[in-house]
Amino acid sequence: MLELITQQFLLQYDTLGAFLDSGGWVTRWILAACAVLITVALERSWYLWRIYPRVRAAALAQWNARSEHHSWAAQRIRLALISQLRLGLEAGLPVIKVMVPMAPLLGLLGTVMGMLQVFDALAFSRGGDTRAMADGISHAMIATMTGLVVSVLGLFFSHLLGSRVRAEAERLNDLIAPG
């Protein structure tokens, strides 16, 4: 069933450009937001699974190289190490969290623009040009759909990366033990 719907959808639009044109100028902005979202999500994934383990190991080695761990100064150094690691973990996540609500709002803007196009067609043709009205409704629905799809994609990345960051942040206090 899903395959049939996908095939019918793809038959309408031969290229990405045709799809973007059918959704109006707002879909290009939504696509740009999607590109930013995916770029940040890929960078964060790369950091979490490739870079962060080395950074964490270096911080742990720096802490373990200290001769004493109980003084006030040692505790401040420990907190600074944990804070630096958390900052590295959480970088980029606010961008993803901003894109999640922004994409459907851009889709809503596309909906409004499409409905304005419908009203213009109604006013210009005195209610007789159904093709122009259908074009405006199509612009509205495609922009809405695109915004929602990008938002769902952002929710997926936000949850996946956010849960990993929370788990790693909780482990930091145990890894860099006070004594």
N, C-alpha and C positions, 0 to 999 in steps of 0.2 A: 504494500500500500504506500509506504513512504517512498519507495523507489519510483512508483508511478507518478506521485506528486512531484518528486524531484525532476523526473524526465519532462513532465509537462511544463514545469517552471523553466527549465533550461531551454526548451524549444522556443520559448518566447524571446529569450535574450541570447543572441549569438556571442556577444562579447561583453566584457565588463563595462565598456563605454556605453553600450546600448542600455544596460541596466541602470547605470548612473544617470543617463539622459532621461530615462523614463521616470526617475524619481525626482528630477529637478536638481537645482544647484545645491540644495541642502544635503543631498546624499553624498556629494563630494566632500563636504565638511565632515560628515559622519565617517566616511572612509578614511579621512585624515586622522580623525580621533581614534579610529580602529588601528591605524598604522602606529600611532604613538603608543596605544595600549599594548599591542603585541610586541613592539620594540622594548618597552620597559619590562614587560613580563618575561621576555627571553633574556634580557640582561640580568634581571633579578634571579631567574632560574640558574643562569650560568654562575652568578656570584654565589648563590646558596649551595650549589652542588660541586663547584670546582674551586672557587677562590676562598670562600669562607673557611673550609676545613684547614687550609694552610695558615690563614690569618689567626684562627683560633689556636692552632698548634703553636704559633709563634708567641702569642700572648700567654699561653699556658707555660711555655718554656721560660719566658721572661719572669713569670710569677714563681715558678719552681727554682729558678736560679737565685732568688733572694735567699739570704741566710736566715732572716727572721720574718715571721708573718703576723706577729701579735701586736706590734706597736701601733700607735695612732697613724703614723706616717705610712706604715705598711698597709693598713686598712684603706687609707685614702688612695694609695696606688692600686690596690685591688679594685676599689670602686671605679677608678678611672679606666682601668683595663676593661671591666665589664661594660661600662658606659660606651667606650669606643667600639666594642664588639656589637653592642645593641644598635648603635647608630648605623654601623655598616649593614646590619641585618634589615633595619627598617627603612633604609633609603629606597626611594622609588615607590614604595607602597602607597604613599599619599596620592601620587599621580594616578595610579590604578583606581584608587577609591574615588577620585574626582571624575574619572572617565565613566564610571558605572552610572551615576545619575545624569551625567551630561549627555550621553548618547541618546537616551529617550527624550530628553528635552530638545535636542536638535531634531529628532524625529517629529516631535510635536510642532516645532517650527515649520518643518516641511509639510505637516498636515494643514497647518493654518495657511501656508502659502498655496497649497493645492486647493483648499476650499475658497480662497480668494480668487483663484483662477476660475473655479466653477461659478462664483458669483459674477465675475466679469463676463463670462460666456453667457450667463443668463441675462445680464443687463444689455449686452451688445446685441444678442440675437432675439431678445424678447421671449426667451424660454424655448426657442425652437431648435437650437443646435445641440443635440444630445451628444454628438461626437466630442465637441469641445468640453462639455461637462464631464464626460467619461474620462477624458484626458486629465482634467484637474483632479478628479477623484482618484485616478491611478497614481498621479504624483503624490497625493496625500497618503495613500495606503502604503506605497513603496517606501516613502521616507519614514513612516511610522515603523514598518516592519524592519527596516535596516537599523534604525535606532535601537529597537528592542533586541535584535540579534546581537548587536555589538555590546549592549548592556549585559546580556546573559553571558556572553563570552568574558566580559570584565568581571562579573560575579564569580565565574569559575576560577579565573586567575587570582582574584582577590582572596577567595577562600583557600585555594591550594597553597598559595605563597604565604598568606597570613597565618595559617595553621602551622606551617613549617617554621616561620619566624617565631611564633609564640612558644613552640616546643623548644627551639634552640635557646631562646632567651631564658626560659625556665631552667635549662640545663647549665647555664653559665654560672649561676651561684654555686652549684655543686662541683663544677669542674675546677673553678678557681676558689678552692676551699680556703677559709680564713686561717686554718691552722693545721 
